[in-house]
Amino acid sequence: MSLPANAHRDPITIMADGTIKQVNPFSGTEVWTVPGRGNRPLSKPAVDPAPLGPHDREHRCAFCVGSPLATPPEKSRMIHDGEEWSILRGLLPHQLAETRAEFRRVPNLFEIISYDYWAKNYGYRMDPETAGRMATYLADPEGRKHVLDIVHTRLTAAGKNADLREDELLEHAPAYFGGGHDVIISRRHFTDDATHTNQLASSGTLTPDEHYAFTAFTIDAIEDLYRRNRYAPYVATFQNWLAPAGASFEHLHKQLVAIDARSVQAEMEISRLRVNPNMYNEWGVDYAGYRNLIIAENEYAVVHAGFGHRYPTLTIYSRSATPEPWHQTEEEVRGMSDLVHACHAATGPDVPLNEEWHHRPVDLDLPMPWRVNIKWRVSTLAGFEGGTKIFVNTLSPDNIRDRVVSAMYRLRDEGRIAQDIRIATECSARRNTLLYNPLLQ
């Protein structure tokens, strides 16, 4: 196979002393793994956790179910009735208690890219449906009070004057209906059997069915953001788990941010894709197969130990011929969800991590597969790395594979992950299984 543009060496080189040098074939990031540094424990369990109090399960943080008005107005929720999952949209405050939300979609109180950004730079205005929802919400006495309270909280937290007239406060209301930064919040703060404050509900403690609903609900929100903002060519999707990974609350949630530009790294990756449209097969899954780094697979997705990443990484690829996850079949989305869930379960709830979604920008003319990186935030940037841009990763790809494979075997035996997942040597050795490339379809 041919190297992608600007790549100058094999992605993984093992030196005589055991040092492993890695170069990410898509981003060019250089990473070294030094012998003897990979035996450290990944997690740092909480010291002296406290017993759960009577209100902790539902009132631990602003994302908890006991305080639904602590967040901006809910855009939608995923509910579960028997075997059926469904989405309810645009509920008013008095309707929130009528159903139990397994997952909620709400605007972020502190937007990365504000509504004003889109309005002032692009002339963006809410679509009629969203404007109507805002009008209905503000016409409801409880809804109006909720919005006023949210705006007051936001201004106060930003150190701005919140002692304004009601009409002045309501000028900020559009941000919490037509903005492009949303949060997908899971119902549980703690696991159902938790007795202490360290027993948090994470992605890996969900059931496979719950995780699929979490994934499908997130995809629904991504598609909705694209549909309502024609100026956004990309919706960044990510999950920060635990404070070392950037989480403000230790409550399971994802974030979606509509953005108007591609990053430098994305542009570099796209330029390499133009040279080699099959690079995600050749220098992703197939290369991982040659290096025995495939961890698990099912019919619709595959995961391998990542290489050339700043942090120890698991990379999950969709095998679908359809690049956009919102156009994929339920079976294809479920296949991805099951592998992502299994990776979280194998990692464990005590490990801080970032989950990053990558899909084709809607204005790109090239196909690329939907893929997810799970990055273990188990090290801190040091002076050597800042000065050289060579990152020291404490775990080698082989070490990552071995840890996750052994955990997945155990979890599958215990019935805690999807049973159709094939692990390690059970996986096929087929090449070019990512069908995003039209020449392979």
Secondary structure, DSSP 8 states (H G I E B T S, - for coil): ----TT--S-SEEE-TTS-EEEE-TTT--EEEE-TT-S-S-S----SS--B--TTHHHHSSTTSTT-GGGSS---EEEEEETTEEEEEES--GGGGGGS-EEEEEEE-SS-SS-HHHHHHHH-----HHHHHHHHHHHHSHHHHHHHHHHHHHHHHHTT------HHHHHTTTTHHHH-SEEEEEES-SB-TT--BTT-B--GGGS-HHHHHHHHHHHHHHHHHHHHH-TT-SEEEEEEEESGGGT-SSSS-EEEEEEESS--HHHHHHHHHHHH-TTHHIIIIIHHHHHTT-EEEE-SSEEEEE--S-SS-EEEEEE--S-SSGGGS-HHHHHHHHHHHHHHHHHH-TTS-EEEEEE---TT-SS----EEEEEE------HHHHHH-EEE-SS-HHHHHHHHHHHHHHHHHTT-S-TT-EEGGGS---S---TTSGGG-
